[in-house]
Amino acid sequence: MAYYHLPVMPEEVIRFLAPKSGGIYVDGTVGGAGHAALILEASSPDGMLIGFDRDKEALTAAEERLLPFGLRARLEHGNFAGIAEVLAELGIERIDGILLDLGVSSPQLDRAERGFSFQKGAPLDMRMDRSSGATAAELLNTLPERELARIIRDYGEERWAKRITAFIVRAREESPVETTMQLVEIVKAAVPRGAWEERLHPATRTFQALRIAVNDELASLEKGLDLGVRMLSQGGRVVVIAFHSLEDRIVKNSFRRLAHGCTCPRDFPYCVCGNKPMLRVLTGKPVMAGETEIEVNPRSRSARLRSAERI
């Protein structure tokens, strides 16, 4: 199956990232390299891009997509939270821009064996990097009930988390919960039929929560964003596209913190923290995809783009 991921808000990404010739850019979630190719085109003839991805299949597709750019593109297998170590190894001290597109790509959702989709039967895997880490099934069958309920409640923002978890624990006592369809049926049984939302599958939030937990997505975002911003040169830009409120809240709060600087109490006469503002926020409110794009790419409907500039 061809690995192609339609880039979300491509024009907005280039407008806010503002790539230039000679610049060095990081795509922390390169995927199928749709955005990466646009960045390299906009930074021709000698802009450079370093692309990170935890998914080896995505990197293979990205490598093929970026072949025309030759040595201007370099791909790294790993979490973008490790940006500092990788750039140090490459001898790069400063970058001119960083992009994070936090959406799960279409090929990951569409390939049943990845276990991300609640619409296709498959083993419950959900790992972005299938070479390491615990699978969703392993978490479901080994975590204490209280911890599993916390994950579904906090990461899925699921009001029925406690009840869903009780049903999961009851099911796993009889036999391991190992497939997507097993989990779907458990969630559907746990959530009262009258509480099902018209446009949202009842298992959506539970699957989201498990994916986030399996891949430690929120901690990776917070760490990678902070390190990436600190490596930006003056005038460098950061662009982040989030697809749910938890991610967007982290981005908003991180930008706000890095733009504010001093954290001393307002009534304290002297600043002792020494923190100086690092960012100028460019998007007061998140930028949304237009109706034309949503018609072509329905998954862009939930995308929220935020951007800031290093000062």
KEKE-3310 file (N, C-alpha, C; in steps of 0.2 Angstrom, whole numbers, plus 5000, padded with zeros to 4 digits):
npx = (5004:5003:5011:5004:5001:4990:4995:4990:4983:4993:4996:4995:5005:5017:5016:5017:5028:5038:5049:5066:5079:5094:5091:5089:5078:5067:5057:5047:5038:5038:5031:5023:5030:5024:5022:5036:5042:5036:5042:5055:5055:5051:5062:5072:5087:5095:5091:5089:5083:5078:5071:5060:5054:5045:5040:5045:5040:5034:5046:5052:5043:5045:5058:5058:5049:5057:5068:5071:5077:5089:5104:5099:5089:5087:5084:5078:5076:5066:5060:5054:5057:5070:5077:5088:5099:5101:5103:5115:5124:5125:5131:5124:5119:5110:5093:5081:5068:5054:5043:5028:5017:5004:4995:4988:4993:4985:4988:4992:4980:4972:4978:4975:4982:4990:4982:4976:4963:4946:4937:4941:4946:4959:4975:4978:4989:4995:5007:5018:5031:5035:5045:5048:5043:5028:5013:4996:4987:4994:4995:4981:4979:4987:4988:4984:4967:4963:4974:4972:4959:4962:4970:4961:4951:4959:4967:4958:4947:4935:4920:4914:4924:4927:4917:4919:4932:4929:4922:4932:4941:4933:4931:4944:4948:4942:4947:4961:4961:4963:4961:4956:4942:4937:4939:4931:4918:4917:4918:4906:4897:4898:4896:4881:4868:4860:4868:4877:4885:4880:4889:4900:4909:4907:4918:4929:4936:4941:4950:4958:4964:4972:4981:4988:4994:5001:5011:5017:5013:5010:5019:5031:5028:5028:5041:5049:5044:5048:5063:5065:5061:5071:5082:5080:5085:5087:5072:5068:5055:5041:5029:5014:5003:4989:4977:4968:4960:4969:4982:4982:4981:4993:5002:4997:4999:5013:5018:5013:5020:5033:5033:5030:5040:5047:5043:5041:5032:5019:5019:5031:5046:5059:5065:5070:5071:5076:5072:5069:5058:5056:5048:5038:5021:5012:4999:4985:4973:4969:4973:4962:4957:4951:4934:4935:4946:4943:4932:4939:4949:4943:4948:4955:4947:4947:4959:4971:4981:4995:5007:5023:5037:5054:5062)
npy = (4994:5011:5024:5038:5054:5067:5084:5094:5111:5117:5129:5138:5134:5136:5150:5154:5148:5153:5149:5151:5153:5144:5142:5131:5119:5109:5096:5089:5078:5070:5061:5056:5066:5077:5090:5093:5092:5104:5113:5112:5116:5129:5134:5134:5138:5131:5127:5117:5102:5093:5078:5070:5055:5042:5031:5019:5015:5027:5034:5028:5030:5044:5046:5042:5051:5063:5062:5070:5081:5078:5079:5089:5085:5077:5062:5056:5042:5042:5049:5066:5073:5070:5080:5089:5081:5074:5085:5090:5080:5081:5093:5105:5120:5130:5132:5137:5135:5126:5112:5104:5092:5085:5076:5059:5050:5046:5034:5027:5026:5019:5007:4992:4983:4991:4994:5006:5010:5010:5005:4994:4977:4971:4967:4975:4986:5000:5007:5020:5018:5002:4994:4995:4997:4995:4988:4993:4983:4977:4986:4987:4975:4974:4985:4993:4995:5008:5016:5014:5019:5032:5036:5034:5044:5056:5057:5054:5062:5057:5054:5043:5035:5028:5018:5012:5006:4998:4988:4984:4978:4967:4960:4956:4948:4936:4933:4938:4955:4958:4963:4976:4975:4968:4977:4988:4982:4981:4994:4999:4992:4997:5011:5019:5018:5029:5039:5040:5049:5058:5061:5055:5040:5029:5023:5031:5041:5033:5025:5035:5039:5028:5027:5039:5036:5025:5029:5040:5053:5066:5070:5070:5079:5091:5091:5091:5102:5112:5111:5112:5126:5132:5130:5138:5151:5169:5176:5165:5152:5143:5131:5123:5110:5105:5092:5089:5094:5092:5092:5104:5113:5111:5117:5130:5134:5132:5141:5153:5153:5154:5166:5175:5176:5182:5175:5179:5184:5196:5207:5207:5215:5214:5205:5188:5177:5178:5175:5178:5184:5172:5170:5177:5177:5173:5169:5173:5167:5150:5145:5139:5126:5130:5130:5124:5116:5107:5100:5093:5086:5079:5076:5087:5095:5096:5101:5113:5126:5134:5147:5154:5166:5166:5178)
npz = (5000:4996:5004:5008:5014:5015:5016:5030:5030:5020:5014:5025:5033:5027:5026:5039:5044:5035:5026:5020:5009:5012:5025:5040:5044:5054:5053:5064:5064:5052:5044:5028:5022:5016:5020:5022:5009:5004:5012:5008:4995:4996:5002:4993:4984:4993:5006:5021:5027:5042:5046:5057:5063:5071:5065:5055:5043:5038:5037:5026:5016:5016:5013:4999:4994:4995:4988:4976:4982:4986:4996:5003:5011:5027:5036:5051:5062:5075:5090:5091:5102:5105:5099:5102:5105:5093:5084:5089:5087:5073:5072:5072:5079:5079:5072:5060:5059:5065:5063:5069:5065:5073:5070:5068:5054:5038:5032:5044:5051:5041:5039:5044:5052:5061:5072:5076:5072:5076:5068:5061:5061:5071:5079:5095:5094:5091:5093:5087:5084:5080:5084:5097:5115:5125:5119:5115:5119:5129:5139:5142:5148:5159:5167:5183:5188:5193:5187:5173:5172:5174:5163:5152:5156:5157:5146:5136:5138:5143:5149:5154:5159:5171:5171:5159:5161:5171:5164:5155:5164:5169:5158:5154:5165:5161:5148:5139:5132:5116:5103:5092:5089:5100:5110:5106:5107:5120:5125:5119:5125:5138:5138:5140:5129:5126:5128:5118:5105:5091:5080:5084:5086:5099:5104:5101:5110:5120:5112:5107:5120:5123:5113:5115:5127:5125:5116:5123:5120:5125:5134:5126:5117:5125:5129:5117:5111:5119:5119:5105:5103:5110:5102:5091:5080:5081:5076:5070:5067:5074:5071:5075:5073:5080:5085:5094:5110:5121:5116:5110:5120:5128:5118:5117:5131:5132:5123:5128:5141:5137:5130:5140:5150:5164:5179:5192:5207:5205:5214:5219:5222:5215:5201:5202:5195:5182:5170:5153:5140:5126:5115:5102:5101:5086:5083:5089:5091:5087:5070:5058:5047:5030:5023:5010:5010:5020:5013:5004:5012:5025:5037:5041:5048:5062:5064:5072:5071:5077:5080:5083:5085:5087:5098)
capx = (5000:5007:5010:5003:4997:4989:4997:4985:4984:4999:4998:4996:5011:5022:5015:5019:5035:5042:5056:5070:5085:5100:5088:5089:5072:5066:5050:5047:5034:5039:5026:5024:5034:5020:5025:5043:5043:5034:5047:5061:5053:5051:5069:5077:5090:5100:5088:5090:5077:5079:5064:5060:5048:5045:5037:5049:5036:5033:5052:5054:5040:5047:5064:5056:5046:5062:5074:5073:5080:5096:5107:5096:5085:5090:5079:5081:5071:5066:5055:5057:5059:5077:5080:5094:5105:5102:5106:5122:5128:5125:5135:5120:5118:5103:5089:5077:5061:5052:5036:5025:5010:5003:4990:4990:4992:4980:4991:4992:4973:4969:4981:4971:4987:4993:4978:4974:4957:4941:4933:4944:4948:4966:4978:4978:4996:4995:5014:5021:5037:5033:5051:5050:5038:5022:5007:4989:4984:4998:4993:4974:4978:4992:4988:4979:4961:4964:4978:4968:4953:4965:4972:4955:4948:4963:4969:4952:4942:4930:4916:4912:4930:4927:4913:4923:4937:4927:4920:4938:4944:4929:4932:4951:4948:4940:4952:4965:4958:4969:4960:4952:4935:4935:4938:4925:4912:4917:4916:4899:4892:4899:4893:4874:4866:4857:4874:4881:4885:4878:4894:4906:4909:4908:4925:4934:4940:4945:4956:4963:4968:4977:4986:4992:4998:5006:5017:5019:5013:5009:5026:5035:5026:5030:5049:5051:5043:5053:5069:5065:5061:5077:5087:5078:5089:5082:5068:5065:5048:5039:5022:5012:4996:4986:4971:4963:4961:4975:4988:4982:4982:5000:5005:4995:5002:5020:5019:5012:5025:5039:5032:5029:5047:5048:5038:5041:5025:5018:5020:5038:5050:5064:5065:5075:5071:5081:5069:5068:5054:5059:5044:5032:5016:5010:4992:4981:4969:4972:4971:4958:4957:4945:4929:4937:4951:4939:4929:4944:4952:4939:4952:4958:4942:4949:4966:4972:4987:4998:5014:5027:5043:5059:5065)
capy = (5000:5017:5028:5045:5058:5074:5088:5099:5118:5118:5136:5142:5131:5140:5157:5156:5146:5158:5146:5155:5150:5144:5140:5125:5117:5103:5093:5084:5073:5071:5057:5055:5071:5082:5097:5093:5094:5111:5118:5112:5120:5136:5136:5132:5132:5127:5126:5111:5100:5087:5076:5065:5051:5036:5026:5017:5015:5033:5037:5025:5034:5051:5046:5042:5058:5069:5060:5075:5086:5076:5080:5095:5082:5071:5059:5052:5038:5043:5054:5073:5075:5069:5084:5092:5076:5073:5091:5091:5075:5084:5099:5111:5124:5134:5131:5143:5134:5119:5111:5098:5091:5080:5071:5052:5050:5042:5027:5023:5024:5015:5000:4988:4980:4996:4994:5013:5011:5006:5003:4988:4972:4970:4967:4981:4988:5007:5010:5023:5014:4995:4990:4995:4999:4991:4989:4995:4977:4975:4991:4986:4969:4974:4991:4993:4998:5015:5019:5013:5024:5039:5037:5035:5050:5062:5057:5053:5066:5052:5055:5036:5032:5023:5012:5008:5003:4992:4983:4981:4973:4962:4956:4953:4942:4930:4932:4945:4960:4959:4965:4982:4974:4966:4984:4992:4979:4982:5001:5000:4989:5001:5017:5019:5019:5036:5044:5040:5055:5057:5061:5052:5033:5028:5021:5036:5044:5027:5023:5041:5039:5023:5029:5044:5033:5020:5033:5045:5059:5073:5072:5071:5086:5096:5091:5092:5109:5117:5110:5115:5133:5135:5130:5143:5157:5175:5177:5158:5151:5137:5130:5117:5108:5100:5089:5088:5099:5091:5094:5112:5116:5111:5121:5137:5136:5133:5148:5158:5153:5156:5173:5179:5177:5182:5171:5181:5187:5203:5211:5206:5221:5213:5199:5184:5171:5179:5172:5183:5181:5169:5170:5182:5173:5175:5167:5174:5161:5145:5145:5133:5125:5133:5125:5121:5111:5102:5096:5088:5082:5080:5076:5094:5099:5097:5104:5119:5128:5139:5148:5159:5168:5167:5185)
capz = (5000:4995:5010:5006:5019:5012:5022:5032:5029:5018:5013:5031:5036:5023:5027:5046:5045:5031:5025:5016:5006:5017:5032:5042:5046:5057:5053:5070:5063:5045:5040:5021:5019:5012:5022:5021:5002:5003:5015:5004:4989:4998:5005:4988:4982:4998:5013:5023:5032:5045:5047:5062:5063:5075:5061:5050:5036:5036:5035:5020:5011:5016:5009:4992:4992:4996:4984:4971:4985:4988:5002:5007:5016:5031:5040:5057:5065:5082:5093:5090:5109:5105:5094:5105:5104:5085:5080:5092:5083:5066:5073:5071:5085:5078:5067:5058:5060:5067:5062:5072:5063:5078:5068:5065:5047:5035:5031:5050:5052:5036:5039:5050:5057:5065:5078:5078:5070:5079:5062:5057:5066:5071:5085:5098:5094:5092:5093:5082:5083:5082:5086:5105:5119:5126:5115:5119:5122:5135:5144:5144:5151:5164:5171:5188:5186:5194:5182:5167:5172:5174:5156:5148:5158:5156:5139:5131:5141:5142:5155:5156:5159:5176:5169:5153:5164:5175:5159:5153:5169:5170:5152:5154:5170:5158:5143:5137:5127:5112:5097:5092:5089:5107:5114:5103:5109:5128:5126:5117:5131:5144:5137:5139:5122:5126:5129:5111:5102:5084:5075:5087:5088:5107:5106:5099:5115:5123:5107:5108:5126:5123:5108:5118:5133:5122:5113:5128:5116:5128:5137:5120:5114:5129:5129:5110:5109:5123:5116:5099:5103:5113:5097:5086:5079:5082:5070:5068:5068:5076:5069:5078:5071:5085:5082:5100:5115:5126:5113:5108:5127:5129:5114:5119:5137:5131:5119:5133:5146:5134:5128:5146:5153:5171:5183:5199:5208:5202:5219:5221:5219:5211:5198:5204:5191:5177:5163:5148:5135:5121:5109:5101:5098:5080:5082:5095:5091:5082:5063:5056:5039:5027:5020:5003:5012:5023:5008:5001:5017:5031:5044:5043:5051:5069:5065:5075:5070:5081:5078:5087:5083:5092:5099)
cpx = (5004:5006:5010:4999:4996:4990:4991:4987:4991:5001:4999:5003:5017:5022:5018:5026:5040:5049:5060:5076:5091:5097:5089:5082:5071:5058:5050:5043:5033:5033:5028:5028:5031:5022:5032:5045:5042:5039:5053:5061:5054:5057:5074:5081:5094:5098:5089:5085:5079:5073:5065:5054:5049:5043:5042:5046:5035:5040:5054:5050:5042:5054:5063:5054:5051:5068:5076:5077:5087:5098:5104:5091:5088:5085:5082:5075:5072:5061:5058:5059:5067:5081:5087:5100:5106:5106:5114:5126:5129:5129:5131:5118:5111:5099:5084:5070:5059:5044:5034:5018:5008:4997:4992:4988:4987:4982:4991:4985:4971:4972:4979:4976:4990:4989:4976:4966:4952:4936:4935:4947:4956:4969:4979:4986:4996:5002:5016:5027:5036:5039:5052:5043:5032:5016:5001:4986:4988:4996:4986:4974:4983:4991:4983:4973:4961:4968:4975:4963:4956:4967:4966:4951:4952:4965:4964:4947:4935:4926:4914:4918:4930:4923:4916:4928:4935:4925:4926:4941:4940:4930:4939:4952:4946:4945:4955:4961:4964:4968:4956:4944:4933:4934:4932:4919:4912:4915:4908:4894:4893:4896:4885:4872:4863:4862:4878:4880:4883:4883:4901:4905:4910:4915:4931:4938:4944:4951:4961:4967:4973:4982:4991:4997:5003:5012:5019:5019:5013:5016:5031:5034:5029:5038:5051:5050:5047:5060:5070:5065:5068:5083:5085:5083:5084:5078:5065:5058:5046:5031:5020:5005:4994:4979:4966:4965:4967:4981:4988:4983:4989:5003:5003:4999:5010:5022:5018:5017:5031:5039:5032:5036:5047:5042:5038:5034:5025:5020:5027:5043:5055:5064:5071:5076:5075:5078:5067:5063:5058:5055:5040:5027:5013:5002:4989:4976:4971:4969:4967:4958:4950:4940:4931:4942:4947:4935:4933:4947:4948:4942:4955:4953:4944:4956:4966:4979:4989:5005:5017:5034:5048:5062:5071)
cpy = (5006:5021:5036:5049:5065:5079:5093:5106:5119:5125:5140:5140:5135:5147:5158:5153:5150:5155:5151:5151:5150:5142:5133:5123:5110:5101:5087:5078:5072:5067:5055:5061:5076:5089:5098:5095:5101:5115:5118:5116:5127:5139:5135:5139:5128:5127:5119:5109:5093:5084:5070:5061:5044:5030:5025:5017:5022:5036:5034:5029:5041:5051:5046:5048:5063:5067:5066:5081:5084:5077:5086:5092:5077:5069:5055:5048:5039:5048:5061:5076:5074:5074:5087:5087:5075:5079:5092:5086:5078:5091:5105:5114:5127:5132:5137:5141:5127:5118:5104:5098:5084:5075:5064:5052:5045:5035:5023:5021:5019:5008:4997:4986:4984:4996:5001:5014:5007:5004:4996:4983:4971:4969:4974:4983:4996:5011:5013:5020:5007:4991:4991:4998:4994:4993:4991:4989:4976:4980:4989:4980:4969:4980:4990:4997:5005:5019:5019:5018:5031:5041:5038:5042:5056:5062:5057:5058:5063:5052:5048:5032:5026:5017:5008:5004:4997:4986:4980:4976:4967:4957:4952:4948:4936:4928:4938:4949:4961:4962:4972:4980:4972:4973:4988:4989:4981:4989:5002:4997:4993:5007:5017:5021:5026:5041:5044:5046:5054:5056:5058:5045:5033:5026:5026:5039:5039:5025:5029:5041:5034:5024:5034:5041:5028:5024:5039:5052:5066:5075:5073:5077:5091:5097:5094:5100:5114:5117:5113:5123:5136:5134:5134:5149:5163:5175:5170:5157:5144:5137:5123:5116:5103:5098:5088:5093:5099:5094:5102:5116:5117:5116:5128:5139:5137:5139:5153:5159:5156:5163:5177:5181:5176:5179:5173:5184:5194:5208:5211:5211:5220:5206:5195:5178:5172:5177:5178:5180:5178:5169:5176:5178:5176:5174:5168:5169:5156:5146:5139:5132:5128:5127:5121:5115:5105:5097:5091:5084:5083:5080:5082:5098:5101:5100:5111:5121:5134:5141:5154:5160:5169:5175:5185)
cpz = (5000:5002:5008:5011:5016:5018:5023:5032:5026:5017:5019:5034:5033:5025:5034:5047:5041:5030:5020:5014:5011:5024:5033:5046:5049:5056:5058:5069:5055:5041:5033:5018:5015:5014:5021:5014:5001:5006:5011:4998:4990:5000:4999:4987:4987:5005:5014:5028:5035:5048:5052:5061:5067:5071:5055:5043:5034:5033:5028:5014:5010:5012:5001:4990:4991:4992:4979:4975:4987:4995:5006:5012:5020:5035:5045:5060:5073:5084:5093:5097:5110:5101:5096:5103:5097:5082:5083:5088:5076:5066:5071:5078:5085:5072:5065:5058:5062:5066:5065:5069:5068:5076:5066:5058:5044:5034:5038:5052:5048:5036:5045:5055:5062:5072:5080:5077:5074:5074:5059:5062:5065:5078:5088:5099:5096:5093:5087:5079:5085:5084:5094:5108:5120:5121:5119:5122:5129:5141:5146:5149:5158:5169:5177:5186:5187:5189:5175:5166:5171:5167:5152:5150:5156:5149:5134:5133:5140:5149:5158:5157:5165:5174:5164:5156:5168:5170:5157:5158:5170:5164:5152:5160:5167:5152:5141:5132:5123:5105:5097:5092:5096:5111:5112:5106:5117:5129:5124:5122:5137:5144:5136:5132:5121:5126:5122:5108:5094:5079:5078:5089:5096:5109:5105:5105:5119:5118:5107:5114:5126:5118:5111:5123:5130:5119:5117:5124:5119:5131:5131:5117:5118:5129:5123:5109:5113:5121:5110:5099:5105:5108:5091:5086:5080:5075:5067:5071:5070:5074:5071:5075:5076:5082:5088:5105:5119:5122:5112:5115:5129:5125:5116:5126:5136:5128:5124:5138:5143:5131:5134:5149:5160:5174:5190:5200:5206:5208:5222:5218:5214:5207:5200:5199:5185:5170:5159:5143:5129:5114:5109:5098:5092:5079:5089:5097:5086:5075:5061:5049:5036:5024:5014:5005:5015:5019:5005:5006:5024:5037:5046:5047:5059:5070:5068:5074:5074:5079:5082:5084:5088:5092:5102)
residu = (MET:ALA:TYR:TYR:HIS:LEU:PRO:VAL:MET:PRO:GLU:GLU:VAL:ILE:ARG:PHE:LEU:ALA:PRO:LYS:SER:GLY:GLY:ILE:TYR:VAL:ASP:GLY:THR:VAL:GLY:GLY:ALA:GLY:HIS:ALA:ALA:LEU:ILE:LEU:GLU:ALA:SER:SER:PRO:ASP:GLY:MET:LEU:ILE:GLY:PHE:ASP:ARG:ASP:LYS:GLU:ALA:LEU:THR:ALA:ALA:GLU:GLU:ARG:LEU:LEU:PRO:PHE:GLY:LEU:ARG:ALA:ARG:LEU:GLU:HIS:GLY:ASN:PHE:ALA:GLY:ILE:ALA:GLU:VAL:LEU:ALA:GLU:LEU:GLY:ILE:GLU:ARG:ILE:ASP:GLY:ILE:LEU:LEU:ASP:LEU:GLY:VAL:SER:SER:PRO:GLN:LEU:ASP:ARG:ALA:GLU:ARG:GLY:PHE:SER:PHE:GLN:LYS:GLY:ALA:PRO:LEU:ASP:MET:ARG:MET:ASP:ARG:SER:SER:GLY:ALA:THR:ALA:ALA:GLU:LEU:LEU:ASN:THR:LEU:PRO:GLU:ARG:GLU:LEU:ALA:ARG:ILE:ILE:ARG:ASP:TYR:GLY:GLU:GLU:ARG:TRP:ALA:LYS:ARG:ILE:THR:ALA:PHE:ILE:VAL:ARG:ALA:ARG:GLU:GLU:SER:PRO:VAL:GLU:THR:THR:MET:GLN:LEU:VAL:GLU:ILE:VAL:LYS:ALA:ALA:VAL:PRO:ARG:GLY:ALA:TRP:GLU:GLU:ARG:LEU:HIS:PRO:ALA:THR:ARG:THR:PHE:GLN:ALA:LEU:ARG:ILE:ALA:VAL:ASN:ASP:GLU:LEU:ALA:SER:LEU:GLU:LYS:GLY:LEU:ASP:LEU:GLY:VAL:ARG:MET:LEU:SER:GLN:GLY:GLY:ARG:VAL:VAL:VAL:ILE:ALA:PHE:HIS:SER:LEU:GLU:ASP:ARG:ILE:VAL:LYS:ASN:SER:PHE:ARG:ARG:LEU:ALA:HIS:GLY:CYS:THR:CYS:PRO:ARG:ASP:PHE:PRO:TYR:CYS:VAL:CYS:GLY:ASN:LYS:PRO:MET:LEU:ARG:VAL:LEU:THR:GLY:LYS:PRO:VAL:MET:ALA:GLY:GLU:THR:GLU:ILE:GLU:VAL:ASN:PRO:ARG:SER:ARG:SER:ALA:ARG:LEU:ARG:SER:ALA:GLU:ARG:ILE)
# end
